[in-house]
Amino acid sequence: DKEQMVSDYSSVTNNLMTISRQLAETVERSKLTVDSLEGTSKTVDELGDEYKMMGGVIGQSRKLITKYARREFTDKVLIAFALAFFFAVVLYILRKRLFPSFGPIEVILYLLGL
């Protein structure tokens, strides 16, 4: 009977030690998982901050592009007015040199052949 009890106690002790080792391994794996999650969450936080910063840069870039597009349109309009003024001056000078005694209506009628 005593031998049976000792063997039962020994078996229970071995089972408890096995369970204890399994628990220690599980705790170690959990610790590694928590460390991995902590590193991943730091990475996600850094990416979130970078995303916010890039959002601001993209917003500023959009404003600048819009501003330059308006300036480009304004420049085209000014160039068109400058060219129109230039050609008006050239035509005025030609009219004064070629037809000094004619008025503008007479010049138009002469050029049309009427």
All heavy atoms as an XYZ file, in Angstrom:
909
protein
N       0.794     -1.184      0.000
C       0.000      0.000      0.000
C       0.853      1.272      0.000
O       0.533      2.222     -0.705
C      -0.881      0.027      1.240
C      -2.279     -0.433      0.920
O      -2.625     -0.534     -0.272
O      -3.029     -0.637      1.873
N       1.885      1.221      0.829
C       2.764      2.400      0.903
C       3.469      2.635     -0.421
O       3.620      3.763     -0.856
C       3.795      2.206      2.012
C       3.395      2.848      3.268
C       4.557      2.780      4.213
C       4.189      3.601      5.401
N       5.234      3.804      6.316
N       3.873      1.570     -1.043
C       4.565      1.712     -2.319
C       3.613      2.274     -3.381
O       4.014      3.077     -4.216
C       5.112      0.354     -2.769
C       6.274     -0.112     -1.954
C       6.777     -1.452     -2.443
O       6.402     -1.852     -3.565
O       7.538     -2.053     -1.712
N       2.394      1.822     -3.320
C       1.390      2.321     -4.263
C       1.156      3.812     -4.041
O       1.066      4.568     -4.984
C       0.081      1.536     -4.078
C      -1.031      1.943     -5.018
C      -0.676      1.706     -6.482
O       0.107      0.803     -6.809
N      -1.219      2.529     -7.349
N       1.062      4.226     -2.798
C       0.850      5.640     -2.467
C       2.043      6.477     -2.899
O       1.876      7.583     -3.461
C       0.599      5.810     -0.963
C      -0.787      5.353     -0.551
S      -1.035      5.388      1.197
C      -1.186      7.086      1.535
N       3.250      5.935     -2.650
C       4.460      6.674     -3.040
C       4.500      6.817     -4.561
O       4.833      7.862     -5.102
C       5.727      5.948     -2.502
C       6.982      6.521     -3.135
C       5.787      6.049     -1.002
N       4.151      5.771     -5.263
C       4.153      5.834     -6.719
C       3.068      6.787     -7.208
O       3.270      7.533     -8.177
C       4.018      4.434     -7.291
O       2.795      4.181     -7.838
N       1.887      6.798     -6.564
C       0.837      7.738     -6.933
C       1.280      9.180     -6.688
O       1.077     10.053     -7.520
C      -0.453      7.454     -6.149
C      -1.153      6.185     -6.630
O      -0.819      5.699     -7.735
O      -2.042      5.703     -5.910
N       1.894      9.400     -5.519
C       2.378     10.744     -5.194
C       3.472     11.172     -6.169
O       3.531     12.327     -6.607
C       2.904     10.823     -3.760
C       1.813     10.767     -2.707
C       1.998     10.078     -1.522
C       0.600     11.422     -2.899
C       1.012     10.017     -0.559
C      -0.399     11.363     -1.931
C      -0.190     10.668     -0.765
O      -1.151     10.617      0.183
N       4.317     10.248     -6.519
C       5.391     10.526     -7.461
C       4.806     10.869     -8.834
O       5.262     11.793     -9.523
C       6.320      9.322     -7.568
O       7.279      9.517     -8.557
N       3.792     10.117     -9.240
C       3.131     10.373    -10.515
C       2.460     11.743    -10.509
O       2.551     12.506    -11.485
C       2.106      9.275    -10.781
O       1.359      9.569    -11.921
N       1.774     12.059     -9.407
C       1.116     13.364     -9.283
C       2.156     14.477     -9.308
O       1.984     15.513     -9.961
C       0.269     13.416     -7.991
C      -0.203     14.834     -7.704
C      -0.934     12.488     -8.111
N       3.277     14.243     -8.607
C       4.341     15.253     -8.582
C       4.904     15.469     -9.979
O       5.128     16.605    -10.411
C       5.463     14.818     -7.619
O       4.911     14.630     -6.317
C       6.557     15.854     -7.559
N       5.121     14.386    -10.690
C       5.630     14.506    -12.070
C       4.631     15.245    -12.969
O       5.011     16.067    -13.796
C       5.931     13.130    -12.657
C       7.197     12.520    -12.086
O       8.060     13.244    -11.597
N       7.302     11.198    -12.125
N       3.349     14.919    -12.806
C       2.312     15.612    -13.578
C       2.288     17.110    -13.262
O       2.158     17.947    -14.161
C       0.944     15.001    -13.320
C       0.776     13.636    -13.975
O       1.492     13.302    -14.906
N      -0.173     12.856    -13.486
N       2.415     17.430    -11.957
C       2.425     18.838    -11.549
C       3.641     19.565    -12.123
O       3.554     20.715    -12.558
C       2.393     18.963    -10.031
C       1.039     18.685     -9.376
C       1.180     18.708     -7.854
C       0.004     19.703     -9.814
N       4.781     18.886    -12.139
C       5.998     19.494    -12.697
C       5.850     19.715    -14.210
O       6.263     20.740    -14.745
C       7.223     18.625    -12.399
C       7.636     18.689    -10.929
S       8.986     17.613    -10.511
C      10.299     18.257    -11.474
N       5.211     18.753    -14.887
C       4.975     18.891    -16.322
C       4.046     20.067    -16.588
O       4.277     20.888    -17.491
C       4.372     17.589    -16.886
O       5.242     16.500    -16.610
C       4.134     17.702    -18.374
N       2.985     20.147    -15.789
C       2.036     21.258    -15.931
C       2.739     22.576    -15.647
O       2.537     23.577    -16.344
C       0.818     21.048    -15.004
C      -0.033     19.890    -15.508
C      -0.019     22.318    -14.916
C      -1.133     19.467    -14.563
N       3.600     22.594    -14.633
C       4.346     23.809    -14.277
C       5.253     24.236    -15.436
O       5.331     25.427    -15.776
C       5.174     23.563    -13.019
O       5.964     24.674    -12.726
N       5.935     23.272    -16.069
C       6.792     23.597    -17.218
C       5.952     24.132    -18.385
O       6.329     25.092    -19.051
C       7.569     22.357    -17.667
C       8.837     22.109    -16.878
C       9.695     21.060    -17.569
N       9.012     19.767    -17.627
C       9.167     18.781    -16.763
N      10.005     18.915    -15.755
N       8.497     17.660    -16.890
N       4.794     23.496    -18.627
C       3.932     23.959    -19.707
C       3.428     25.387    -19.441
O       3.363     26.210    -20.355
C       2.749     23.012    -19.889
C       3.129     21.676    -20.510
C       1.949     20.703    -20.558
O       0.907     20.941    -19.948
N       2.144     19.586    -21.260
N       3.094     25.650    -18.188
C       2.657     27.006    -17.827
C       3.790     28.007    -18.027
O       3.575     29.128    -18.514
C       2.163     27.047    -16.382
C       0.766     26.485    -16.134
C       0.463     26.455    -14.650
C      -0.270     27.314    -16.856
N       5.013     27.624    -17.663
C       6.168     28.512    -17.834
C       6.397     28.795    -19.326
O       6.673     29.931    -19.721
C       7.412     27.895    -17.208
N       6.257     27.754    -20.162
C       6.418     27.939    -21.604
C       5.320     28.849    -22.154
O       5.575     29.727    -22.991
C       6.393     26.590    -22.324
C       7.616     25.739    -22.073
C       7.480     24.327    -22.639
O       6.431     24.021    -23.262
O       8.409     23.534    -22.437
N       4.108     28.646    -21.698
C       2.989     29.475    -22.144
C       3.198     30.928    -21.729
O       2.943     31.852    -22.508
C       1.662     28.936    -21.570
O       1.500     27.580    -21.953
C       0.481     29.747    -22.068
N       3.667     31.128    -20.502
C       3.942     32.490    -20.033
C       5.030     33.126    -20.879
O       4.940     34.306    -21.265
C       4.326     32.478    -18.534
C       4.916     33.818    -18.113
C       3.117     32.149    -17.676
N       6.066     32.380    -21.229
C       7.161     32.901    -22.053
C       6.654     33.277    -23.456
O       6.989     34.327    -23.995
C       8.285     31.865    -22.157
C       9.532     32.375    -22.834
C      10.200     33.516    -22.081
O      10.110     33.576    -20.839
O      10.789     34.369    -22.758
N       5.819     32.404    -24.041
C       5.240     32.720    -25.349
C       4.349     33.958    -25.267
O       4.333     34.799    -26.161
C       4.446     31.533    -25.883
C       5.322     30.440    -26.493
C       4.478     29.446    -27.224
N       3.478     28.897    -26.325
C       3.299     27.610    -26.054
N       4.039     26.709    -26.641
N       2.377     27.218    -25.213
N       3.586     34.076    -24.192
C       2.726     35.247    -24.006
C       3.565     36.514    -23.887
O       3.213     37.563    -24.445
C       1.858     35.096    -22.764
O       0.968     34.024    -22.910
N       4.684     36.409    -23.184
C       5.576     37.560    -23.038
C       6.120     37.967    -24.403
O       6.162     39.166    -24.744
C       6.723     37.228    -22.091
C       7.669     38.375    -21.867
C       8.828     37.978    -20.984
C       9.805     39.122    -20.917
N      11.117     38.718    -20.482
N       6.539     36.999    -25.210
C       7.040     37.302    -26.555
C       5.942     37.930    -27.424
O       6.197     38.868    -28.192
C       7.585     36.031    -27.217
C       8.852     35.440    -26.618
C       9.186     34.111    -27.283
C      10.013     36.403    -26.743
N       4.716     37.423    -27.283
C       3.598     37.970    -28.048
C       3.312     39.408    -27.632
O       3.086     40.277    -28.479
C       2.340     37.103    -27.857
O       2.637     35.769    -28.257
C       1.169     37.631    -28.666
N       3.340     39.674    -26.335
C       3.103     41.036    -25.837
C       4.201     41.967    -26.338
O       3.930     43.103    -26.762
C       3.010     41.038    -24.296
C       3.105     42.448    -23.746
C       1.719     40.390    -23.844
N       5.464     41.507    -26.297
C       6.565     42.330    -26.809
C       6.376     42.629    -28.295
O       6.599     43.757    -28.756
C       7.914     41.633    -26.581
C       8.311     41.580    -25.113
O       7.736     42.357    -24.313
O       9.188     40.768    -24.767
N       5.972     41.612    -29.044
C       5.733     41.803    -30.476
C       4.600     42.794    -30.705
O       4.695     43.680    -31.567
C       5.400     40.462    -31.126
O       5.025     40.627    -32.453
N       3.514     42.665    -29.958
C       2.392     43.598    -30.078
C       2.807     45.026    -29.705
O       2.371     45.989    -30.340
C       1.230     43.153    -29.211
C       0.409     41.971    -29.733
C      -0.604     41.534    -28.690
C      -0.277     42.333    -31.025
N       3.642     45.147    -28.706
C       4.110     46.469    -28.294
C       4.925     47.120    -29.416
O       4.736     48.298    -29.741
C       4.962     46.341    -27.032
C       5.426     47.660    -26.457
C       6.214     47.455    -25.171
O       5.833     46.597    -24.361
O       7.217     48.164    -25.013
N       5.825     46.345    -30.018
C       6.613     46.877    -31.133
C       5.742     47.247    -32.311
O       5.935     48.293    -32.953
N       4.751     46.412    -32.608
C       3.846     46.685    -33.723
C       3.018     47.935    -33.460
O       2.820     48.753    -34.356
C       2.932     45.474    -33.956
O       3.729     44.316    -34.178
C       2.026     45.692    -35.145
N       2.552     48.101    -32.230
C       1.736     49.282    -31.937
C       2.588     50.550    -32.000
O       2.101     51.596    -32.440
C       1.031     49.153    -30.597
O       1.856     49.488    -29.532
N       3.873     50.478    -31.623
C       4.756     51.643    -31.773
C       4.908     51.986    -33.251
O       4.872     53.156    -33.637
C       6.128     51.361    -31.164
C       6.163     51.438    -29.672
C       7.557     51.185    -29.144
C       7.588     51.174    -27.632
N       8.933     50.885    -27.116
N       5.071     50.956    -34.085
C       5.205     51.177    -35.521
C       3.942     51.812    -36.084
O       4.005     52.751    -36.901
C       5.492     49.850    -36.248
O       6.657     49.249    -35.691
C       5.687     50.050    -37.728
N       2.786     51.327    -35.659
C       1.510     51.888    -36.133
C       1.379     53.343    -35.690
O       0.936     54.201    -36.468
C       0.325     51.035    -35.631
C      -0.997     51.743    -35.851
C       0.326     49.683    -36.314
N       1.779     53.655    -34.456
C       1.723     55.044    -33.984
C       2.633     55.939    -34.817
O       2.258     57.056    -35.191
C       2.125     55.128    -32.510
C       1.059     54.580    -31.579
O      -0.108     54.458    -32.018
O       1.391     54.272    -30.414
N       3.851     55.455    -35.112
C       4.788     56.237    -35.920
C       4.229     56.462    -37.322
O       4.331     57.562    -37.873
C       6.141     55.528    -35.997
C       6.898     55.523    -34.690
C       8.131     54.631    -34.732
O       8.404     54.020    -35.787
O       8.816     54.546    -33.698
N       3.623     55.423    -37.891
C       3.034     55.564    -39.223
C       1.861     56.539    -39.205
O       1.653     57.294    -40.159
C       2.596     54.213    -39.767
C       3.714     53.279    -40.215
C       3.143     51.921    -40.605
C       4.489     53.872    -41.361
N       1.078     56.508    -38.132
C      -0.035     57.458    -38.009
C       0.470     58.891    -37.956
O      -0.091     59.780    -38.608
N       1.530     59.129    -37.183
C       2.106     60.471    -37.120
C       2.647     60.902    -38.482
O       2.453     62.043    -38.915
C       3.231     60.531    -36.072
C       2.716     60.344    -34.656
O       1.498     60.537    -34.434
O       3.527     59.997    -33.768
N       3.326     59.986    -39.158
C       3.864     60.295    -40.483
C       2.735     60.583    -41.476
O       2.842     61.486    -42.304
C       4.720     59.133    -40.982
C       5.472     59.425    -42.254
C       6.433     58.323    -42.632
O       6.852     57.548    -41.748
O       6.760     58.238    -43.819
N       1.653     59.820    -41.373
C       0.494     60.038    -42.249
C      -0.098     61.425    -42.028
O      -0.433     62.119    -42.984
C      -0.542     58.953    -41.995
C      -1.808     59.118    -42.779
C      -1.845     58.834    -44.141
C      -2.971     59.578    -42.175
C      -3.009     58.999    -44.876
C      -4.130     59.745    -42.891
C      -4.153     59.449    -44.239
O      -5.298     59.622    -44.950
N      -0.230     61.834    -40.759
C      -0.759     63.163    -40.461
C       0.154     64.246    -41.033
O      -0.312     65.236    -41.594
C      -0.908     63.351    -38.958
C      -2.043     62.552    -38.356
C      -2.087     62.714    -36.854
C      -3.135     61.802    -36.243
N      -3.122     61.853    -34.779
N       1.470     64.045    -40.877
C       2.421     65.019    -41.393
C       2.331     65.099    -42.914
O       2.311     66.187    -43.497
C       3.840     64.642    -40.975
C       4.884     65.665    -41.358
S       6.529     65.263    -40.777
C       6.872     63.771    -41.681
N       2.238     63.951    -43.578
C       2.127     63.933    -45.037
C       0.807     64.564    -45.489
O       0.752     65.209    -46.533
C       2.224     62.501    -45.575
C       3.593     61.941    -45.560
S       4.627     62.906    -46.656
C       6.218     62.402    -46.103
N      -0.241     64.381    -44.704
C      -1.513     65.018    -45.031
C      -1.382     66.533    -45.053
O      -1.909     67.199    -45.939
N      -0.657     67.080    -44.078
C      -0.423     68.522    -44.058
C       0.399     68.981    -45.244
O       0.099     70.011    -45.868
N       1.423     68.218    -45.581
C       2.273     68.565    -46.731
C       1.459     68.507    -48.023
O       1.580     69.389    -48.887
C       3.500     67.619    -46.801
C       4.236     67.783    -48.110
C       4.426     67.868    -45.625
N       0.621     67.498    -48.156
C      -0.209     67.365    -49.361
C      -1.197     68.533    -49.453
O      -1.430     69.081    -50.535
C      -0.929     66.005    -49.377
C       0.085     64.892    -49.629
C      -2.033     65.977    -50.425
C      -0.466     63.497    -49.458
N      -1.758     68.942    -48.324
C      -2.674     70.086    -48.319
C      -1.972     71.368    -48.756
O      -2.506     72.137    -49.561
N      -0.758     71.591    -48.245
C       0.002     72.773    -48.653
C       0.357     72.708    -50.133
O       0.305     73.718    -50.846
C       1.276     72.892    -47.820
C       1.033     73.289    -46.387
C       2.321     73.300    -45.566
O       3.329     72.741    -45.975
N       2.269     73.928    -44.402
N       0.709     71.534    -50.601
C       1.051     71.371    -52.019
C      -0.155     71.680    -52.900
O      -0.022     72.324    -53.947
C       1.536     69.951    -52.300
O       2.705     69.672    -51.560
N      -1.331     71.218    -52.490
C      -2.545     71.492    -53.257
C      -2.801     72.997    -53.329
O      -3.138     73.534    -54.388
C      -3.733     70.762    -52.638
C      -5.012     70.928    -53.446
C      -6.194     70.157    -52.874
N      -6.494     70.570    -51.522
C      -6.493     69.762    -50.463
N      -6.223     68.491    -50.601
N      -6.779     70.215    -49.259
N      -2.613     73.701    -52.203
C      -2.810     75.150    -52.195
C      -1.827     75.837    -53.136
O      -2.198     76.748    -53.884
C      -2.645     75.703    -50.781
C      -3.787     75.367    -49.853
C      -3.530     75.918    -48.476
C      -4.612     75.494    -47.492
N      -4.328     75.966    -46.132
N      -0.558     75.406    -53.097
C       0.444     76.010    -53.968
C       0.141     75.758    -55.447
O       0.285     76.652    -56.286
C       1.840     75.478    -53.625
C       2.457     76.008    -52.347
C       3.760     75.278    -52.048
C       2.715     77.496    -52.452
N      -0.275     74.546    -55.773
C      -0.590     74.224    -57.169
C      -1.774     75.063    -57.646
O      -1.770     75.577    -58.767
C      -0.852     72.717    -57.325
C       0.467     71.955    -57.175
C      -1.508     72.408    -58.656
C       0.310     70.460    -57.100
N      -2.772     75.228    -56.799
C      -3.921     76.063    -57.162
C      -3.486     77.507    -57.380
O      -3.914     78.158    -58.349
C      -4.994     75.998    -56.058
O      -5.351     74.633    -55.846
C      -6.223     76.792    -56.422
N      -2.612     77.986    -56.501
C      -2.117     79.356    -56.618
C      -1.341     79.541    -57.913
O      -1.528     80.534    -58.634
C      -1.222     79.659    -55.417
C      -0.654     81.043    -55.369
C       0.188     81.189    -54.106
C       0.877     82.517    -54.024
N       1.726     82.612    -52.832
N      -0.487     78.589    -58.251
C       0.286     78.690    -59.490
C      -0.601     78.571    -60.722
O      -0.334     79.199    -61.741
C       1.401     77.655    -59.523
C       2.540     77.982    -58.586
C       3.050     77.031    -57.728
C       3.090     79.257    -58.556
C       4.085     77.341    -56.858
C       4.108     79.577    -57.692
C       4.612     78.607    -56.849
O       5.630     78.911    -55.991
N      -1.657     77.793    -60.648
C      -2.593     77.690    -61.773
C      -3.286     79.035    -62.006
O      -3.456     79.456    -63.156
C      -3.618     76.592    -61.510
N      -3.671     79.712    -60.919
C      -4.276     81.041    -61.069
C      -3.284     82.025    -61.674
O      -3.623     82.816    -62.549
C      -4.752     81.562    -59.712
C      -6.060     80.992    -59.255
C      -6.615     81.785    -58.073
N      -5.652     81.967    -57.012
C      -5.671     81.329    -55.850
N      -6.609     80.462    -55.593
N      -4.753     81.564    -54.939
N      -2.048     81.956    -61.204
C      -1.030     82.856    -61.743
C      -0.764     82.572    -63.221
O      -0.527     83.493    -63.996
C       0.271     82.733    -60.948
C       0.204     83.443    -59.640
C       1.562     83.671    -59.068
N       1.444     84.402    -57.827
C       2.415     84.566    -56.974
N       3.593     84.044    -57.229
N       2.244     85.241    -55.871
N      -0.771     81.310    -63.600
C      -0.553     80.956    -64.997
C      -1.662     81.555    -65.864
O      -1.388     82.120    -66.930
C      -0.519     79.436    -65.153
C      -0.248     78.975    -66.558
C      -0.229     77.462    -66.686
O      -0.536     76.766    -65.689
O       0.068     76.984    -67.782
N      -2.901     81.457    -65.403
C      -4.024     82.035    -66.154
C      -3.860     83.551    -66.256
O      -4.043     84.137    -67.337
C      -5.356     81.683    -65.486
C      -6.531     82.329    -66.131
C      -6.998     81.878    -67.357
C      -7.164     83.412    -65.536
C      -8.080     82.482    -67.966
C      -8.237     84.023    -66.139
C      -8.699     83.552    -67.357
N      -3.506     84.197    -65.137
C      -3.311     85.646    -65.139
C      -2.197     86.038    -66.098
O      -2.312     87.018    -66.838
C      -2.981     86.137    -63.715
O      -4.015     85.716    -62.831
C      -2.856     87.639    -63.664
N      -1.109     85.265    -66.097
C       0.002     85.547    -67.019
C      -0.444     85.431    -68.471
O      -0.066     86.253    -69.311
C       1.180     84.600    -66.756
C       1.895     84.895    -65.450
O       1.653     85.971    -64.878
O       2.688     84.043    -64.998
N      -1.239     84.434    -68.790
C      -1.722     84.272    -70.167
C      -2.587     85.454    -70.578
O      -2.482     85.953    -71.704
C      -2.502     82.965    -70.306
C      -1.618     81.734    -70.301
C      -2.428     80.469    -70.433
C      -1.518     79.248    -70.402
N      -2.283     78.000    -70.491
N      -3.451     85.914    -69.685
C      -4.313     87.056    -69.992
C      -3.452     88.308    -70.210
O      -3.670     89.071    -71.167
C      -5.349     87.283    -68.867
C      -6.065     88.616    -69.020
C      -6.343     86.138    -68.838
N      -2.456     88.524    -69.339
C      -1.587     89.699    -69.496
C      -0.797     89.646    -70.797
O      -0.627     90.666    -71.478
C      -0.641     89.809    -68.300
C      -1.284     90.214    -66.978
C      -0.269     90.169    -65.856
C      -1.876     91.607    -67.093
N      -0.325     88.457    -71.164
C       0.408     88.303    -72.428
C      -0.513     88.599    -73.603
O      -0.111     89.269    -74.573
C       1.037     86.900    -72.522
C       2.197     86.778    -71.543
C       1.508     86.596    -73.939
C       2.747     85.374    -71.388
N      -1.753     88.131    -73.542
C      -2.704     88.406    -74.619
C      -2.950     89.907    -74.746
O      -2.966     90.453    -75.870
C      -4.015     87.665    -74.377
N      -3.141     90.610    -73.628
C      -3.328     92.062    -73.674
C      -2.088     92.766    -74.212
O      -2.184     93.718    -74.999
C      -3.687     92.620    -72.292
C      -5.124     92.421    -71.909
C      -5.456     91.983    -70.646
C      -6.150     92.691    -72.803
C      -6.780     91.803    -70.277
C      -7.476     92.520    -72.453
C      -7.786     92.071    -71.183
N      -0.909     92.315    -73.805
C       0.337     92.932    -74.278
C       0.483     92.748    -75.791
O       0.874     93.687    -76.503
C       1.530     92.347    -73.540
N       0.183     91.541    -76.286
C       0.264     91.308    -77.729
C      -0.755     92.158    -78.483
O      -0.445     92.714    -79.554
C       0.061     89.824    -78.040
C       1.251     88.914    -77.737
C       0.854     87.448    -77.916
C       2.425     89.260    -78.631
N      -1.966     92.256    -77.953
C      -2.991     93.080    -78.601
C      -2.544     94.538    -78.648
O      -2.688     95.217    -79.687
C      -4.321     92.947    -77.860
N      -1.982     95.032    -77.561
C      -1.498     96.412    -77.527
C      -0.357     96.609    -78.525
O      -0.310     97.607    -79.250
C      -1.045     96.766    -76.103
C      -0.549     98.166    -75.968
C      -1.431     99.241    -75.997
C       0.811     98.423    -75.825
C      -0.963    100.534    -75.882
C       1.281     99.708    -75.712
C       0.384    100.778    -75.737
N       0.569     95.643    -78.580
C       1.697     95.714    -79.508
C       1.205     95.802    -80.955
O       1.641     96.663    -81.735
C       2.605     94.499    -79.316
C       3.702     94.394    -80.337
C       4.819     95.204    -80.252
C       3.611     93.501    -81.390
C       5.830     95.123    -81.199
C       4.610     93.405    -82.333
C       5.724     94.217    -82.240
N       0.293     94.892    -81.322
C      -0.201     94.909    -82.695
C      -1.011     96.171    -82.993
O      -0.983     96.692    -84.119
C      -1.007     93.647    -83.004
C      -0.148     92.431    -83.147
C      -0.319     91.331    -82.308
C       0.848     92.373    -84.111
C       0.469     90.211    -82.437
C       1.652     91.259    -84.252
C       1.469     90.168    -83.414
N      -1.725     96.688    -82.005
C      -2.465     97.943    -82.206
C      -1.503     99.090    -82.471
O      -1.731     99.925    -83.360
C      -3.336     98.241    -80.983
N      -0.384     99.120    -81.732
C       0.610    100.173    -81.945
C       1.258    100.018    -83.322
O       1.441    101.005    -84.049
C       1.669    100.149    -80.813
C       2.854    101.027    -81.159
C       1.040    100.595    -79.510
N       1.584     98.772    -83.699
C       2.189     98.532    -85.012
C       1.229     98.964    -86.114
O       1.624     99.647    -87.089
C       2.598     97.049    -85.171
C       2.939     96.719    -86.622
C       3.765     96.721    -84.252
N      -0.032     98.605    -86.009
C      -1.014     99.015    -87.013
C      -1.195    100.532    -87.049
O      -1.334    101.133    -88.122
C      -2.358     98.320    -86.751
C      -2.387     96.820    -87.037
C      -3.729     96.238    -86.606
C      -2.141     96.557    -88.520
N      -1.174    101.167    -85.894
C      -1.285    102.630    -85.834
C      -0.111    103.292    -86.551
O      -0.292    104.221    -87.350
C      -1.367    103.086    -84.369
C      -1.398    104.573    -84.207
C      -2.565    105.301    -84.447
C      -0.245    105.270    -83.829
C      -2.587    106.666    -84.310
C      -0.258    106.645    -83.689
C      -1.432    107.336    -83.925
O      -1.454    108.704    -83.796
N       1.094    102.783    -86.280
C       2.289    103.343    -86.922
C       2.234    103.120    -88.433
O       2.520    104.038    -89.227
C       3.567    102.737    -86.317
C       3.734    103.215    -84.882
C       4.791    103.076    -87.144
C       4.848    102.523    -84.115
N       1.837    101.929    -88.864
C       1.726    101.659    -90.299
C       0.689    102.561    -90.953
O       0.890    103.069    -92.071
C       1.375    100.190    -90.539
C       2.496     99.185    -90.294
C       1.958     97.762    -90.436
C       3.646     99.419    -91.269
N      -0.425    102.762    -90.296
C      -1.477    103.629    -90.846
C      -0.972    105.059    -90.984
O      -1.185    105.711    -92.005
C      -2.721    103.593    -89.967
C      -3.884    104.367    -90.566
C      -5.102    104.319    -89.689
N      -4.934    105.123    -88.500
C      -5.316    106.404    -88.403
N      -5.837    107.027    -89.422
N      -5.154    107.058    -87.282
N      -0.260    105.544    -89.975
C       0.257    106.916    -90.025
C       1.334    107.064    -91.097
O       1.454    108.111    -91.712
C       0.829    107.332    -88.661
C      -0.224    107.618    -87.631
C      -1.005    108.845    -88.030
C      -1.980    109.221    -86.948
N      -2.799    110.357    -87.323
N       2.134    106.005    -91.326
C       3.216    106.091    -92.319
C       2.696    105.883    -93.745
O       3.139    106.551    -94.674
C       4.294    105.038    -92.028
C       5.033    105.196    -90.743
C       6.046    106.311    -90.884
N       6.648    106.582    -89.592
C       7.935    106.596    -89.380
N       8.763    106.349    -90.362
N       8.394    106.876    -88.189
N       1.788    104.913    -93.899
C       1.329    104.584    -95.250
C       0.168    105.451    -95.715
O       0.053    105.771    -96.906
C       0.924    103.116    -95.321
C       2.053    102.103    -95.085
C       1.496    100.688    -95.097
C       3.125    102.259    -96.159
N      -0.710    105.793    -94.797
C      -1.904    106.580    -95.146
C      -2.009    107.779    -94.212
O      -2.893    107.840    -93.353
C      -3.169    105.722    -95.015
C      -3.106    104.419    -95.749
C      -2.899    103.230    -95.059
C      -3.250    104.390    -97.127
C      -2.851    102.039    -95.738
C      -3.204    103.187    -97.799
C      -3.000    102.000    -97.117
N      -1.152    108.781    -94.370
C      -1.156    109.891    -93.411
C      -2.418    110.747    -93.458
O      -2.822    111.314    -92.445
C       0.069    110.712    -93.790
C       0.437    110.300    -95.155
C      -0.136    108.943    -95.387
N      -3.103    110.818    -94.588
C      -4.258    111.707    -94.664
C      -5.590    110.982    -94.489
O      -6.623    111.609    -94.363
C      -4.249    112.444    -96.012
O      -4.336    111.483    -97.055
N      -5.562    109.629    -94.493
C      -6.803    108.871    -94.336
C      -7.139    108.666    -92.872
O      -6.258    108.516    -92.042
C      -6.683    107.491    -94.994
C      -6.619    107.534    -96.501
C      -5.521    107.016    -97.153
C      -7.651    108.067    -97.243
C      -5.449    107.034    -98.527
C      -7.595    108.089    -98.624
C      -6.484    107.574    -99.272
N      -8.426    108.602    -92.580
C      -8.888    108.221    -91.244
C      -9.036    106.707    -91.176
O      -8.834    106.008    -92.176
N      -9.415    106.154    -90.036
C      -9.503    104.703    -89.895
C     -10.563    104.077    -90.796
O     -10.363    102.990    -91.332
C      -9.843    104.479    -88.419
C     -10.178    105.800    -87.858
C      -9.687    106.844    -88.805
N     -11.656    104.769    -91.031
C     -12.715    104.204    -91.870
C     -12.264    104.174    -93.329
O     -12.486    103.182    -94.039
C     -14.024    105.002    -91.714
C     -14.536    104.836    -90.281
C     -15.077    104.552    -92.707
C     -15.752    105.653    -89.949
N     -11.577    105.220    -93.773
C     -11.078    105.247    -95.145
C     -10.049    104.152    -95.387
O     -10.010    103.549    -96.467
C     -10.479    106.616    -95.482
C     -11.484    107.729    -95.607
C     -11.770    108.422    -94.283
O     -11.124    108.065    -93.282
O     -12.664    109.262    -94.260
N      -9.215    103.881    -94.378
C      -8.194    102.817    -94.516
C      -8.880    101.474    -94.649
O      -8.509    100.644    -95.504
C      -7.205    102.826    -93.319
C      -6.313    101.612    -93.369
C      -6.399    104.096    -93.315
N      -9.907    101.224    -93.879
C     -10.626     99.946    -93.944
C     -11.291     99.795    -95.298
O     -11.220     98.740    -95.940
C     -11.651     99.841    -92.784
C     -10.926     99.737    -91.452
C     -12.562     98.627    -92.981
C     -11.828     99.810    -90.240
N     -11.902    100.856    -95.790
C     -12.554    100.790    -97.100
C     -11.521    100.591    -98.206
O     -11.762     99.835    -99.163
C     -13.348    102.090    -97.360
C     -14.594    102.278    -96.492
C     -15.207    103.654    -96.754
C     -15.596    101.171    -96.753
N     -10.356    101.226    -98.073
C      -9.289    101.054    -99.075
C      -8.792     99.614    -99.084
O      -8.596     99.028   -100.148
C      -8.149    102.033    -98.772
C      -6.957    101.840    -99.672
C      -6.963    102.351   -100.969
C      -5.837    101.136    -99.235
C      -5.880    102.158   -101.803
C      -4.751    100.944   -100.063
C      -4.763    101.466   -101.360
O      -3.691    101.267   -102.175
N      -8.599     99.026    -97.881
C      -8.097     97.655    -97.805
C      -9.124     96.654    -98.295
O      -8.771     95.594    -98.836
C      -7.677     97.318    -96.362
C      -6.428     98.057    -95.854
C      -6.218     97.732    -94.367
C      -5.210     97.670    -96.654
N     -10.392     96.952    -98.145
C     -11.432     96.056    -98.630
C     -11.660     96.217   -100.121
O     -12.326     95.385   -100.741
C     -12.744     96.286    -97.861
C     -12.721     95.888    -96.383
C     -14.051     96.280    -95.731
C     -12.499     94.392    -96.248
N     -11.097     97.245   -100.681
C     -11.206     97.456   -102.120
C     -12.478     98.139   -102.539
O     -12.917     98.035   -103.683
N     -13.103     98.846   -101.628
C     -14.363     99.538   -101.980
C     -14.108    100.944   -102.427
O     -13.370    101.711   -102.232
C     -15.315     99.516   -100.775
C     -15.748     98.117   -100.330
C     -16.585     98.251    -99.068
C     -16.553     97.438   -101.413
